[in-house]
């Protein structure tokens, strides 16, 4: 639920320029008449269909249909809730929001408390690490990792003491409530019901979302635990499949360099940043997910996989190539020598040698074939590897790229080029490729009518045409649906979708599409508006006529003379009106 008033939301939106908000995430290019275009971050495309209208302060993608205002963009792009996006824009513009109480919105209130608690815990662990007595073990261990102090500070590393209630005691002393502590995932309940610390005697890595909020922690054991690394459990603010370690720090460099280096662990990423290599994100030891791949795709078109050089790391890299290619990313990969991970390699050989390996990383087909070398000594093994590569290729919708990758598959595996193509076509028929990630069928996925879109765009652009349509449709029952909702809102107000009071997602999408439509695409706006108003009048009359006909039949069945007389008179009037506007 949104508990902030329309006036508060409108004030925040008015204080921010959507071009600045979107432009901080995407490369926008002018497209005329206050419009700007970019490649959509929400689906794979080669030709820009994502459009921002500076005058209307709205965005819309004509490819996937997503659209809305600056808040909607942050919700979609950064994965924020409505209130988090509103708060982010308010902070950016210096607008003070009224405080939400738990009674206003329980879930948002809890999320806010968890973000605040994340800051508290991060600060607590940092202070412990810096304390010579309490953080001595953590400080000694960090010396062996040879990280610069600036890197340690930048990523907020800390230390969880060896003890059952160190964090718990600090939190309670600060007056924090048990419901927030339990919801944070940083405590467990013992057999007697009491809370105790989840992390103990571990070096701590704060995990942040795209807004810089600490949403979880990773911990590296410095004692004798069988689990070297553990992460916080999922919470209301942390979904591990949707978060990448270091992305909040790396995203500006990713946009600039146009590619990402993907590594597995905390220290791999920290070592890269420590060496001045900042286009790096990490999966933190978990298998790469579709959501994480889609997140990377928002910032870069290409990924270089640099996982550990041991067998487990290579297997993880091979699995990751499929997830990344399915997300529409160009993928290259390299395996480090002597079972080294990126941290080991950079410490041994330096940043330049590491970047040289990154630059020489091979395409994912060649990498997959090379890493499967043990299976390619037999015909059966080569066939098996080829089928696995086909599984990666089927998700690519660029036929030129597929053709080149098939050539490389044949070359790397020593197969006949023609036979390789033939088998791939058979594979594709057996397993139809999904060019875009499957989305649930919802009303918001229905296509927008081109005529409706151009009709609303014409009304938005011309006050005289808007007044004409308002007069023509004043006594017309528009019924329900996105067009009817937009027209009613438009005739009340033309400022924004928020001011128009649009409630349904379909109506907001129609408005966003119309507001970002190029006027030159509309043609003769006056003729279009005339045709559309007449169409709406006719549709309304047909609906009324059908309703009167049904009521006439019911009155005849009930033998109600008075009702029949009334309905017949109504039918005569309707017939005359229909004749005037040419309803057949």
Residue pairs with C-beta under 8 A, 6 or more apart in sequence:
1 105
2 9
2 82
2 83
3 83
3 100
3 104
3 105
3 108
4 83
4 86
4 97
4 98
4 100
6 498
6 499
6 501
8 97
8 98
9 71
9 86
9 498
10 495
10 496
10 498
10 499
11 95
12 71
12 86
12 89
12 90
12 93
12 95
12 97
13 57
13 69
13 70
13 71
13 89
13 496
13 498
15 89
15 90
15 93
15 94
15 95
16 70
16 89
16 92
16 93
17 54
17 57
18 52
18 54
18 57
18 58
18 59
18 69
18 70
18 73
19 28
19 36
19 52
19 54
21 70
21 73
21 74
21 89
22 28
22 36
22 38
22 52
22 59
22 70
22 73
23 36
25 41
25 73
25 77
25 255
25 298
25 299
26 38
26 39
26 41
26 50
27 38
27 39
27 255
28 36
28 37
28 38
28 52
29 36
29 37
29 38
29 48
30 36
31 37
31 51
31 518
32 518
33 518
33 519
34 53
34 54
34 55
35 51
35 52
35 53
35 54
35 516
35 518
36 51
36 52
36 54
37 48
37 49
37 50
37 51
37 52
38 48
38 50
38 52
39 45
39 46
39 48
39 50
40 48
40 49
40 50
40 61
40 63
40 64
40 66
41 50
41 77
41 297
41 298
42 50
42 61
42 64
42 66
42 76
42 77
43 61
43 63
43 64
43 436
44 297
44 327
44 328
44 397
44 435
44 436
45 63
46 398
49 61
49 62
49 63
50 59
50 60
50 61
50 63
51 59
51 60
51 61
51 62
51 516
52 58
52 59
52 516
53 59
53 515
53 516
56 460
56 496
56 515
56 516
57 69
57 70
57 496
58 67
58 68
58 69
58 496
58 497
58 511
58 512
58 515
58 516
59 67
59 68
59 69
59 72
59 73
59 512
59 516
60 66
60 67
60 68
60 509
60 512
60 513
60 515
60 516
61 67
62 513
62 516
65 444
65 445
65 447
65 448
65 509
65 513
66 76
66 509
67 508
67 509
67 511
67 512
67 513
67 516
68 75
68 76
68 497
68 508
68 512
69 496
69 497
69 498
70 85
70 89
71 82
71 85
71 86
71 89
72 85
72 508
74 80
74 84
74 85
74 88
74 89
75 81
75 82
75 85
77 298
78 85
78 88
78 209
78 210
78 211
79 209
79 210
79 242
80 88
80 210
80 211
81 108
81 111
83 100
83 105
83 108
83 111
83 112
84 111
84 211
86 97
87 97
88 211
89 95
90 96
90 97
100 108
100 109
100 112
101 109
102 109
102 110
107 236
110 179
110 180
110 183
110 236
111 236
111 237
113 180
113 183
114 180
114 183
114 184
114 215
114 235
114 236
114 237
115 213
115 214
115 215
115 237
117 171
117 176
117 180
117 181
117 184
118 184
118 206
118 213
118 214
118 215
118 216
118 237
119 213
119 214
120 171
120 174
120 176
121 167
121 171
121 184
121 186
121 214
121 217
122 156
122 158
122 206
122 214
122 217
124 158
124 167
124 170
125 158
125 159
125 160
125 204
125 206
125 217
126 156
126 157
126 158
127 158
128 134
128 135
128 138
128 158
128 159
128 160
128 161
128 166
129 135
129 138
129 139
129 142
129 157
129 158
129 159
129 203
129 204
132 139
134 159
134 161
135 159
135 161
137 159
137 162
137 201
137 222
138 158
138 159
138 203
138 222
139 159
141 203
141 222
142 152
142 157
142 203
145 267
145 343
146 347
147 270
147 271
147 274
148 274
151 270
151 273
151 274
154 249
154 273
155 205
155 206
155 246
155 249
155 270
155 273
156 206
156 214
157 203
157 204
157 205
157 206
158 203
158 204
158 206
159 202
159 203
159 204
160 166
160 167
160 197
160 199
160 200
160 201
160 202
160 204
160 219
161 200
161 201
162 200
162 201
162 223
163 197
163 200
164 196
164 197
164 200
165 195
165 196
165 197
166 197
166 200
167 186
167 187
167 197
167 199
168 181
168 187
168 195
168 196
168 197
171 181
178 195
181 187
181 195
182 189
182 195
183 235
183 236
184 232
184 235
185 198
185 216
185 232
185 233
185 234
185 235
185 238
186 197
186 198
186 199
186 217
186 232
187 195
187 196
187 197
187 198
188 195
188 196
188 198
189 195
189 196
190 196
198 232
198 233
199 217
199 219
199 230
200 223
201 221
201 222
201 223
201 225
202 219
202 220
202 221
202 222
202 223
202 230
203 219
203 220
203 222
204 217
204 218
204 219
205 217
205 218
205 219
205 220
205 245
205 266
206 214
206 217
207 214
207 215
207 216
207 217
207 218
207 231
207 232
207 238
207 243
207 245
207 284
208 214
208 215
208 248
209 215
209 237
209 243
209 248
210 247
210 248
210 251
211 248
212 248
213 237
215 235
215 237
215 238
215 243
216 231
216 232
216 235
216 238
216 240
216 243
217 231
217 232
218 229
218 230
218 231
218 232
218 245
218 266
218 284
219 229
219 230
219 231
220 228
220 229
220 266
221 227
221 228
221 229
221 230
229 265
229 266
229 284
229 285
231 240
231 284
231 285
231 286
232 238
234 240
239 291
240 286
241 286
241 289
241 291
241 292
242 289
242 291
242 292
242 295
243 292
244 281
244 282
244 283
244 292
244 295
244 296
245 266
245 269
245 281
245 282
245 283
245 284
246 269
246 273
246 280
246 281
246 282
247 281
247 295
249 273
249 278
250 260
250 278
250 279
250 280
250 281
251 299
253 278
253 279
254 260
254 279
254 281
254 299
254 300
255 299
255 300
257 279
257 300
258 300
258 301
258 302
259 279
259 300
259 301
259 302
259 303
259 304
260 279
260 280
260 281
260 296
260 299
260 300
260 302
260 303
260 304
261 272
261 277
261 279
261 280
261 281
261 303
261 304
261 306
261 358
262 280
262 281
262 282
262 283
262 288
262 296
262 303
262 304
262 305
262 306
262 307
262 320
262 324
263 269
263 272
263 280
263 281
263 282
263 283
263 306
263 307
263 341
263 342
264 282
264 283
264 284
264 285
264 307
264 308
264 313
264 316
264 341
265 282
265 284
265 285
265 341
265 343
266 282
266 284
267 341
267 343
268 280
268 282
268 306
268 341
268 342
268 343
269 280
269 281
269 282
270 343
271 342
271 343
271 346
271 347
272 278
272 280
272 342
272 346
272 354
273 280
275 346
275 350
275 351
275 354
276 351
277 351
277 354
277 355
279 300
281 296
283 292
283 320
287 316
287 319
287 320
288 316
288 319
288 320
288 323
288 324
289 323
290 323
290 326
290 327
290 437
292 323
293 323
293 324
293 326
293 327
293 329
294 327
294 437
296 303
296 324
296 327
296 329
297 327
297 328
297 329
300 329
301 329
301 330
302 329
302 330
302 331
302 332
303 324
303 329
303 330
303 331
303 332
304 331
304 332
304 333
304 334
304 358
304 361
305 317
305 320
305 321
305 324
305 331
305 332
305 333
305 334
305 361
305 364
305 367
306 333
306 334
306 336
306 342
306 354
306 357
306 358
306 361
307 313
307 314
307 316
307 317
307 320
307 333
307 335
307 341
308 314
308 316
308 336
308 339
308 340
308 341
309 335
309 336
309 337
309 338
309 339
309 340
309 341
310 339
313 335
313 341
314 335
314 371
317 333
317 335
317 367
317 371
318 368
318 371
318 372
321 331
321 333
321 364
321 367
321 368
321 392
322 391
322 392
322 395
324 331
324 364
325 331
325 364
325 392
325 393
325 395
325 396
326 392
326 395
326 437
327 437
328 396
328 397
331 363
331 364
332 361
332 362
332 363
332 364
332 367
333 361
333 362
333 364
333 367
334 357
334 358
334 360
334 361
334 362
334 367
335 367
335 371
336 342
336 344
336 345
336 357
337 345
340 348
342 354
345 353
345 354
345 357
346 353
346 354
361 367
362 370
363 405
363 408
364 392
365 389
365 392
365 393
365 405
365 408
365 409
365 412
366 408
366 412
368 385
368 388
368 389
368 392
369 376
369 385
369 389
369 408
369 409
369 412
369 413
370 412
372 381
372 385
372 388
375 381
375 382
375 384
375 385
376 382
376 385
376 413
376 414
382 413
382 414
382 415
385 413
386 409
386 413
386 415
386 420
386 423
387 423
387 427
389 405
389 409
390 409
390 423
390 424
390 427
390 428
391 427
391 431
393 402
393 405
393 406
393 409
393 424
394 427
394 428
394 431
394 433
395 433
395 434
395 435
396 402
396 405
397 433
397 435
402 424
406 417
406 420
406 421
406 424
407 417
409 415
409 420
410 416
410 417
410 419
410 420
413 420
439 445
443 504
443 505
443 506
444 505
444 506
444 509
446 506
448 482
448 509
448 510
448 513
449 483
451 532
452 482
452 483
452 510
452 514
453 510
453 513
453 514
453 517
454 514
454 517
454 521
454 522
454 523
454 528
455 483
455 514
455 528
455 529
455 532
456 483
456 486
456 487
456 490
456 510
456 511
456 514
457 514
457 515
457 517
457 519
457 522
458 465
458 522
458 525
458 528
458 529
459 465
459 466
459 469
459 487
459 490
459 529
460 466
460 490
460 494
460 514
460 515
461 519
461 525
462 525
465 525
465 526
465 529
466 490
466 491
466 494
468 529
468 533
469 487
469 491
469 529
469 532
469 533
470 491
472 533
472 537
473 487
473 491
473 533
473 536
473 537
476 536
476 537
476 540
477 540
477 543
477 544
478 484
478 487
478 488
478 536
478 540
479 539
479 540
479 543
481 506
482 504
482 506
482 507
482 509
482 510
483 510
485 502
485 503
485 504
485 507
486 500
486 502
486 507
486 510
486 511
486 514
489 497
489 500
489 501
489 502
489 507
489 511
490 500
492 500
492 501
493 499
493 500
493 501
494 500
497 508
497 511
497 512
500 511
502 508
502 511
519 525
522 528
534 581
534 582
537 581
538 578
538 581
538 582
538 583
541 574
541 577
541 578
541 581
541 583
542 578
542 583
544 574
545 571
545 574
545 575
545 578
545 583
548 567
548 570
548 571
548 574
549 571
551 563
551 567
552 564
552 567
552 568
552 571
555 563
555 564
555 567
556 564
